[in-house]
Amino acid sequence: MSAPPSWLEVRAASRVSDEFLAHLGAGEREAILLAQEVSADWLILDDYEGRQAAARRHLPVLGTLRVLDEAPARGLIKLAEIVASLQQTTFYLSPKLAEWLLDRDSKRPRLQ
């Protein structure tokens, strides 16, 4: 991220290995360990196996699309722009789901 927002705090977990998480990628593994360490309110994970591992540790997990579904109603993002940007990356978002999210967003009241 070339220009992170001022509220963003980047932290590393104190521990980066756990034999029960060895099957996960390094990012998922560290995210789970850090979430445990700081007693995170939420852990944003999209990887299925990572979500399962976090659930076994009773961590509250939600996915990127859930966050993006809520953000426009709070005036934080313009969903159509974000969906268009996501579609230019390797993030998989089916056309049907993208259409559903945009339709849902267009019908939702906005916070002022």
C-alpha positions in Angstrom: 0.0 0.0 0.0 1.7 3.2 -1.2 -0.3 5.6 1.0 -1.9 3.9 4.0 -4.6 5.8 5.9 -3.4 7.4 9.1 -5.6 5.1 11.2 -3.9 1.9 9.9 -1.6 0.2 12.3 0.6 -2.5 10.9 1.6 -5.2 13.5 3.2 -8.5 13.4 2.2 -11.4 15.7 4.7 -12.2 18.5 4.6 -15.8 17.4 4.6 -16.8 13.8 4.4 -20.6 14.0 1.9 -23.0 15.3 1.9 -26.7 14.4 -1.9 -26.7 14.1 -1.7 -24.0 11.5 1.2 -25.3 9.5 -1.1 -26.3 6.6 -2.1 -22.6 6.1 -0.2 -19.9 4.2 2.0 -17.6 6.1 -0.5 -14.7 5.9 -3.5 -16.7 7.2 -1.3 -18.2 9.9 0.0 -14.9 11.2 -3.4 -13.2 10.9 -5.0 -15.9 13.1 -2.1 -15.7 15.7 -2.3 -11.9 15.8 -6.1 -12.0 16.2 -5.7 -14.3 19.1 -2.9 -12.2 20.6 -4.9 -8.9 20.5 -8.3 -10.5 21.1 -9.5 -9.0 17.9 -13.2 -8.1 17.5 -13.1 -9.5 13.9 -10.7 -11.3 11.7 -11.1 -10.8 8.0 -10.2 -14.0 6.1 -11.3 -15.3 2.7 -9.3 -18.5 2.6 -11.7 -21.4 3.4 -9.1 -23.4 5.4 -8.0 -20.3 7.3 -11.7 -19.6 8.2 -12.1 -23.1 9.4 -8.9 -22.9 11.5 -10.0 -19.6 13.0 -13.5 -20.9 13.8 -11.9 -23.8 15.7 -10.2 -21.2 17.8 -13.5 -19.4 18.3 -12.3 -16.3 16.5 -15.0 -14.1 14.9 -14.4 -14.3 11.2 -15.9 -12.4 8.3 -14.9 -12.2 4.6 -13.9 -9.3 2.5 -17.2 -9.2 0.7 -19.1 -8.9 3.9 -17.0 -5.8 4.8 -17.5 -4.4 1.4 -21.3 -5.0 1.6 -21.5 -3.0 4.8 -19.1 -0.1 4.0 -21.2 1.8 1.4 -24.2 2.1 3.8 -21.8 3.9 6.2 -20.5 6.2 3.6 -17.1 4.7 3.6 -16.8 3.5 0.0 -18.5 3.6 -3.4 -19.2 -0.1 -4.0 -19.3 0.1 -7.8 -15.8 1.5 -7.9 -14.5 -1.1 -5.5 -16.1 -4.0 -7.4 -14.7 -2.7 -10.7 -11.2 -2.5 -9.0 -11.5 -6.0 -7.6 -12.4 -7.4 -11.0 -9.1 -6.1 -12.2 -7.2 -8.2 -9.7 -6.9 -11.9 -8.9 -9.6 -11.7 -6.3 -12.4 -14.0 -7.5 -15.8 -12.4 -7.6 -18.4 -14.2 -9.7 -20.3 -11.9 -12.1 -23.6 -13.1 -10.5 -22.4 -12.2 -7.0 -21.1 -8.8 -8.1 -24.4 -8.0 -9.7 -26.2 -9.1 -6.5 -24.0 -6.9 -4.3 -24.4 -3.9 -6.6 -28.2 -4.3 -6.8 -28.5 -4.7 -3.0 -26.3 -1.6 -2.6 -28.5 0.5 -4.9 -31.6 -0.2 -2.8 -30.0 0.5 0.6 -30.5 3.7 2.5 -27.3 5.6 3.3 -26.2 7.0 6.6 -25.7 10.8 6.5 
